[in-house]
């Protein structure tokens, strides 16, 4: 009888989520076993090989549909710089990871996204008690007001907590994306120094796309 009660309690905790393991996200460091500074081989061992690889230019091209007015020079991966990106085709091994960026062979930036994972998986990852899919007003209060903002689509908020090493996106009243990079007090300075180069390349890609469309006609 006692064994049955214990077994029933275990099942109740498991299905209610009370006993759910919470993976810790640490700004400027990583999320669980996924850490900044890992090599691509280490990432593959942890998350598998079901991803596509993109170059700097290929990744930038994915933003060209937003037009020249898009503030591409403040997008973290282009501010931080990278040599190669991997974009996962599906949620890898219970990590809500969408993309990982490498500089000189090491992870320097990655995105966790609720858009590519189930609610249960998303909510098993948390920063200081704030889980992915937390209500935006709760998360904003916890994370504080020391951040840069950038406009992207019709998202409710896009905040770059550069001194912590974290980017967050709020959409429809919830925390939907958390990106991790090394804390950098000079983030605004990097935007200023790299802005012209990034914008020129972005414009060249837009012009190239428009030319190809005209050729097709």
C-alpha positions as CSV (number, residue, x, y, z in Angstrom):
1,X,0.0,0.0,0.0
2,X,2.8,2.4,1.0
3,X,4.6,1.7,-2.3
4,X,1.5,2.4,-4.3
5,X,1.1,5.7,-2.6
6,X,4.7,6.7,-3.3
7,X,4.4,5.6,-6.9
8,X,1.2,7.6,-7.3
9,X,2.8,10.7,-5.8
10,X,5.8,10.4,-8.2
11,X,3.5,10.2,-11.2
12,X,1.5,13.2,-9.9
13,X,4.6,15.3,-9.5
14,X,5.9,14.3,-13.0
15,X,2.7,15.1,-14.8
16,X,2.0,18.3,-12.9
17,X,5.4,19.7,-13.7
18,X,6.3,20.2,-10.1
19,X,9.2,17.8,-10.4
20,X,10.3,19.2,-13.8
21,X,14.0,19.8,-14.1
22,X,14.8,23.4,-14.7
23,X,17.9,24.2,-16.8
24,X,19.7,27.3,-15.8
25,X,20.5,30.0,-18.3
26,X,23.4,32.2,-17.2
27,X,23.8,35.5,-19.1
28,X,27.3,35.9,-20.4
29,X,28.0,32.1,-19.8
30,X,25.6,29.7,-21.4
31,X,22.5,27.5,-20.9
32,X,22.9,24.2,-19.2
33,X,25.7,22.3,-20.9
34,X,25.7,24.7,-23.9
35,X,28.4,27.2,-23.2
36,X,30.1,30.1,-24.9
37,X,33.6,29.2,-26.1
38,X,32.6,25.6,-27.1
39,X,34.0,24.3,-30.4
40,X,31.7,23.1,-33.2
41,X,32.6,19.5,-32.5
42,X,31.6,19.9,-28.8
43,X,28.3,21.5,-29.9
44,X,27.6,18.6,-32.3
45,X,28.3,16.1,-29.6
46,X,25.8,17.8,-27.3
47,X,23.1,18.7,-29.8
48,X,23.5,16.5,-32.8
49,X,24.0,17.2,-36.5
50,X,20.5,18.1,-37.7
51,X,21.4,21.7,-38.8
52,X,22.3,23.7,-41.8
53,X,25.4,25.9,-42.0
54,X,25.3,29.6,-43.0
55,X,28.1,32.0,-43.8
56,X,28.1,35.6,-42.6
57,X,26.6,36.8,-45.9
58,X,24.0,34.0,-46.1
59,X,22.8,34.8,-42.6
60,X,22.6,38.5,-43.4
61,X,20.6,37.8,-46.5
62,X,17.9,36.3,-44.4
63,X,17.2,39.8,-43.1
64,X,17.0,41.6,-46.5
65,X,13.3,41.2,-46.8
66,X,13.0,43.8,-44.0
67,X,14.4,46.5,-46.4
68,X,17.1,49.1,-45.9
69,X,15.3,50.8,-43.0
70,X,16.0,47.7,-40.8
71,X,18.6,48.4,-38.1
72,X,20.8,45.5,-39.2
73,X,23.9,47.2,-37.6
74,X,22.5,46.6,-34.1
75,X,21.7,42.9,-34.7
76,X,23.9,41.1,-32.1
77,X,25.7,38.6,-34.3
78,X,26.8,41.3,-36.7
79,X,27.9,43.6,-33.8
80,X,29.8,40.8,-32.2
81,X,31.0,39.4,-35.5
82,X,31.1,35.7,-36.6
83,X,32.6,33.4,-39.2
84,X,29.9,30.7,-39.3
85,X,26.4,30.1,-38.1
86,X,24.5,26.8,-37.7
87,X,20.7,26.9,-37.8
88,X,18.8,23.9,-36.4
89,X,16.2,22.2,-38.6
90,X,14.3,21.0,-35.5
91,X,14.6,21.3,-31.7
92,X,17.9,19.5,-30.9
93,X,18.0,17.0,-28.0
94,X,15.7,18.9,-25.6
95,X,17.3,22.3,-26.0
96,X,15.1,25.1,-27.4
97,X,18.1,26.3,-29.5
98,X,17.5,28.0,-32.9
99,X,20.9,29.2,-34.0
100,X,24.5,29.2,-32.8
101,X,27.3,31.5,-34.1
102,X,31.0,30.9,-34.1
103,X,34.0,33.2,-34.2
104,X,37.5,31.7,-34.7
105,X,36.0,28.3,-34.2
106,X,34.3,29.0,-30.8
107,X,30.7,29.8,-29.8
108,X,30.3,33.5,-29.3
109,X,26.5,33.9,-29.5
110,X,23.4,31.6,-29.5
111,X,19.6,32.0,-29.5
112,X,17.1,30.1,-27.4
113,X,13.6,30.4,-28.9
114,X,10.1,29.4,-27.9
115,X,9.1,29.5,-31.6
116,X,11.0,26.2,-32.3
117,X,10.1,24.3,-29.2
118,X,7.1,23.1,-27.1
119,X,5.8,25.1,-24.2
120,X,6.9,22.4,-21.8
121,X,10.4,22.4,-23.1
122,X,10.6,26.2,-23.2
123,X,9.5,26.5,-19.6
124,X,12.2,24.2,-18.4
125,X,14.8,26.8,-19.1
126,X,15.1,29.8,-16.8
127,X,17.2,32.8,-15.8
128,X,17.2,33.7,-12.1
129,X,13.8,32.0,-11.8
130,X,12.4,33.7,-15.0
131,X,11.4,30.9,-17.4
132,X,11.0,31.2,-21.2
133,X,7.4,32.0,-21.8
134,X,7.2,34.1,-18.6
135,X,4.9,37.1,-18.7
136,X,6.7,40.1,-20.1
137,X,5.9,42.4,-17.2
138,X,7.4,39.9,-14.7
139,X,10.5,39.4,-16.8
140,X,11.1,43.1,-17.5
141,X,10.9,43.9,-13.8
142,X,13.4,41.2,-13.0
143,X,15.9,42.0,-15.7
144,X,15.9,45.8,-15.1
145,X,16.1,48.8,-17.3
146,X,19.8,48.8,-18.2
147,X,19.6,47.8,-21.9
148,X,19.7,49.0,-25.5
149,X,16.6,48.6,-27.6
150,X,16.2,47.9,-31.3
151,X,13.2,47.7,-33.5
152,X,12.4,44.4,-35.2
153,X,9.0,43.7,-36.8
154,X,6.0,44.2,-34.6
155,X,7.5,42.6,-31.5
156,X,6.5,44.1,-28.2
157,X,10.1,44.6,-27.0
158,X,13.6,43.8,-28.1
159,X,16.2,44.5,-25.3
160,X,19.9,44.0,-25.4
161,X,21.3,43.7,-21.8
162,X,24.8,44.1,-23.0
163,X,26.4,44.4,-19.6
164,X,24.9,41.0,-18.6
165,X,25.5,39.3,-22.0
166,X,21.9,38.7,-22.9
167,X,19.4,39.7,-25.5
168,X,15.6,39.2,-24.9
169,X,12.5,39.4,-27.1
170,X,9.0,39.9,-25.9
171,X,6.0,39.0,-28.1
172,X,2.3,38.9,-27.3
173,X,3.0,39.5,-23.6
174,X,5.5,36.7,-23.1
175,X,9.3,36.2,-23.1
176,X,9.9,34.4,-26.4
177,X,13.6,34.6,-27.2
178,X,16.8,34.7,-25.0
179,X,20.2,35.0,-26.7
180,X,23.5,34.7,-24.8
181,X,26.9,36.3,-25.6
182,X,29.8,37.5,-23.5
183,X,29.0,40.6,-21.4
184,X,30.4,43.7,-23.2
185,X,30.3,47.2,-21.7
186,X,31.6,48.4,-25.1
187,X,28.6,47.0,-27.1
188,X,27.4,50.5,-28.1
189,X,30.9,51.4,-29.2
190,X,31.1,48.2,-31.4
191,X,27.8,49.3,-33.1
192,X,29.3,52.7,-33.9
193,X,32.6,51.2,-35.2
194,X,31.0,48.5,-37.3
195,X,27.8,50.2,-38.4
196,X,29.0,51.6,-41.7
197,X,30.6,48.3,-42.9
198,X,27.5,46.3,-41.9
199,X,25.1,48.7,-43.5
200,X,27.0,48.8,-46.8
201,X,27.1,45.1,-47.1
202,X,23.4,44.9,-46.2
203,X,22.5,47.5,-48.9
204,X,24.7,45.6,-51.5
205,X,22.7,42.4,-50.8
206,X,19.4,44.2,-51.1
207,X,20.5,45.9,-54.4
208,X,21.6,42.5,-55.7
209,X,18.3,40.9,-54.8
210,X,16.4,43.7,-56.6
211,X,18.6,43.4,-59.7
212,X,17.9,39.6,-59.8
213,X,14.2,40.2,-59.6
214,X,14.3,42.7,-62.4
215,X,16.3,40.2,-64.5
216,X,13.7,37.6,-64.0
217,X,11.0,40.0,-65.3
